[in-house]
């Protein structure tokens, strides 16, 4: 998990730098925003902290998330309606939390 989170952070910051170097309008921003892991890339791009400090935070975040959810998993389901997903969760016999409908 820490490696995949770090890779996403690095790729996000690198993409922004590439846009800025190419003088692309998308790299000329007035406001930055990010969701979840993207918040760290947005904060680094805004100069709130250095790239390296952001990377350290992202790696630590991933480790904490991994430890907190060591016996849990997340599943994204598309193409099914909520009643069908609930039915499948009940059949699985496991604790299942549904969100996002």
C-alpha positions as CSV (number, residue, x, y, z in Angstrom):
1,X,0.0,0.0,0.0
2,X,2.7,2.6,0.8
3,X,4.3,2.1,-2.6
4,X,1.1,2.5,-4.6
5,X,0.2,5.6,-2.6
6,X,3.6,7.1,-3.1
7,X,3.5,6.3,-6.8
8,X,0.1,8.1,-7.2
9,X,1.4,11.1,-5.3
10,X,4.6,11.3,-7.5
11,X,2.6,10.9,-10.7
12,X,0.2,13.6,-9.7
13,X,2.9,16.1,-8.9
14,X,4.9,15.1,-12.0
15,X,1.8,15.6,-14.2
16,X,1.3,19.1,-12.8
17,X,4.9,20.0,-13.4
18,X,4.8,18.7,-16.9
19,X,1.7,20.8,-17.6
20,X,3.4,23.9,-16.2
21,X,6.6,23.3,-18.2
22,X,4.6,22.9,-21.4
23,X,2.8,26.2,-20.6
24,X,-0.5,24.3,-20.8
25,X,-3.5,26.4,-19.6
26,X,-4.4,23.5,-17.3
27,X,-1.1,24.1,-15.5
28,X,-1.9,27.7,-14.8
29,X,-4.2,27.4,-11.8
30,X,-5.7,29.8,-9.4
31,X,-7.1,27.2,-7.0
32,X,-6.0,23.7,-6.1
33,X,-8.1,20.9,-4.8
34,X,-7.7,17.2,-4.2
35,X,-9.7,14.3,-2.9
36,X,-8.2,11.9,-0.4
37,X,-4.6,11.2,-1.6
38,X,-4.9,14.0,-4.2
39,X,-5.1,16.5,-1.3
40,X,-1.4,15.9,-0.6
41,X,-0.4,16.6,-4.2
42,X,-2.5,19.7,-4.3
43,X,-1.0,21.0,-1.0
44,X,2.6,20.3,-2.3
45,X,1.7,22.1,-5.6
46,X,0.4,25.0,-3.6
47,X,3.7,25.2,-1.7
48,X,2.2,24.3,1.7
49,X,4.9,21.8,2.1
50,X,7.8,20.5,0.0
51,X,7.5,17.6,-2.4
52,X,9.7,15.4,-0.1
53,X,7.6,16.3,3.0
54,X,4.4,15.4,1.1
55,X,5.9,12.1,0.0
56,X,6.9,11.3,3.6
57,X,3.3,12.2,4.8
58,X,1.8,10.0,2.0
59,X,3.9,7.0,3.0
60,X,3.1,7.4,6.7
61,X,-0.6,7.8,5.8
62,X,-0.6,4.6,3.8
63,X,1.1,2.7,6.6
64,X,-1.5,3.9,9.1
65,X,-4.4,3.1,6.8
66,X,-2.9,-0.4,6.1
67,X,-2.6,-1.1,9.8
68,X,-6.0,0.2,10.7
69,X,-7.7,-2.0,8.0
70,X,-5.5,-5.0,8.2
71,X,-8.4,-7.4,8.5
72,X,-10.8,-5.4,6.2
73,X,-11.2,-4.9,2.5
74,X,-13.0,-2.5,0.2
75,X,-14.9,-3.5,-2.9
76,X,-16.3,-1.2,-5.6
77,X,-19.4,-2.6,-7.4
78,X,-20.8,-1.1,-10.6
79,X,-23.7,-2.2,-12.7
80,X,-25.9,-3.5,-9.9
81,X,-28.7,-1.8,-8.1
82,X,-28.7,-1.4,-4.3
83,X,-31.2,-4.2,-3.6
84,X,-29.0,-6.7,-5.5
85,X,-25.9,-5.6,-3.7
86,X,-27.6,-6.0,-0.4
87,X,-28.8,-9.5,-1.4
88,X,-25.2,-10.5,-2.3
89,X,-23.8,-9.1,0.9
90,X,-26.3,-11.1,2.9
91,X,-25.5,-14.3,1.0
92,X,-21.8,-13.8,1.6
93,X,-22.4,-14.2,5.4
94,X,-19.8,-11.5,6.2
95,X,-20.2,-8.1,7.7
96,X,-20.8,-5.7,4.8
97,X,-21.2,-1.9,4.8
98,X,-22.8,-0.4,1.7
99,X,-22.3,3.2,0.8
100,X,-22.4,5.4,-2.3
101,X,-25.8,4.8,-3.7
